[in-house]
Amino acid sequence: MRSMIAAAGMLAVFFVASRSEAAELIIWTSQGSAQNVRVVTDVFAQKSGHAIKIVQVGSSGIPKRVASGEGADVVVILPEELD
C-alpha cells in the first residue's frame, strides 16, 4: 500500500516536470517499490517524452549515495528508512 501511495505522489511530481523540455529523470527506488515505480514511469514516459532511468538501490545504500554527492531527481523510500 505504501509503495502505491509513493508511486501516486511520484506521478504528481512527474506531471509538474512534464511542463519543461524533455529530459532524463533519475529515480532511486528500493526493490520493494520498483515494480510500482516502473508502472507509473512507463505511462509517464510515453505521455511526456521524458526518459526515465530507474536505479534499484538498497535502502541502506541511498544515504551513502547522497553523502558521496550523487544525486537523483526522485527517491522512493519508506519514511522509517530515512535518517
C-alpha positions in Angstrom: 0.0 0.0 0.0 2.8 2.4 0.9 4.5 1.9 -2.4 1.3 2.6 -4.3 0.9 5.9 -2.4 4.6 6.7 -3.1 4.0 5.9 -6.8 1.0 8.2 -6.9 3.0 11.0 -5.3 5.8 10.4 -7.8 3.3 10.7 -10.7 2.3 14.1 -9.4 5.9 15.2 -9.4 6.3 13.9 -13.0 3.3 15.8 -14.3 4.9 19.0 -12.9 8.2 18.1 -14.6 6.5 17.4 -17.9 5.8 21.1 -18.4 9.5 21.6 -19.2 11.6 20.3 -22.0 12.1 16.5 -22.3 14.9 15.3 -20.0 16.2 12.2 -18.4 14.9 11.7 -14.9 16.8 9.6 -12.5 14.8 7.7 -9.9 16.3 5.7 -6.9 14.0 3.1 -5.5 14.1 0.1 -3.3 13.4 -3.4 -4.7 10.0 -3.4 -2.9 8.8 -0.3 -4.7 10.5 -0.9 -8.1 7.5 -2.7 -9.8 5.1 0.1 -8.9 7.6 2.8 -9.9 8.0 1.1 -13.3 4.3 1.0 -13.9 3.9 4.7 -13.2 7.1 5.8 -15.0 6.3 3.8 -18.2 3.0 5.7 -18.6 4.6 9.0 -17.7 7.5 8.4 -20.2 5.0 7.6 -23.0 2.9 10.7 -22.4 5.7 13.2 -21.7 8.6 12.2 -23.8 11.0 12.1 -20.8 13.5 9.3 -20.5 13.4 7.6 -17.1 16.4 5.8 -15.5 15.3 3.7 -12.6 18.1 2.7 -10.3 17.3 0.0 -7.7 19.2 0.8 -4.5 19.1 -0.9 -1.2 17.6 1.4 1.4 20.9 1.5 3.3 22.7 2.5 0.0 20.7 5.6 -0.5 22.2 7.6 2.4 25.7 6.6 1.1 24.9 7.8 -2.4 23.7 11.1 -1.0 26.8 11.5 1.2 29.0 10.9 -1.8 27.4 13.7 -3.7 25.5 11.6 -6.2 22.0 12.9 -7.0 18.7 11.7 -8.2 15.5 13.6 -9.3 13.2 11.3 -7.3 13.9 9.0 -4.4 11.2 6.4 -3.4 11.9 5.2 0.1 9.8 4.4 3.3 9.9 7.2 5.8 11.3 4.9 8.5 14.3 4.2 6.3 15.4 7.8 6.4 18.0 9.0 8.9 
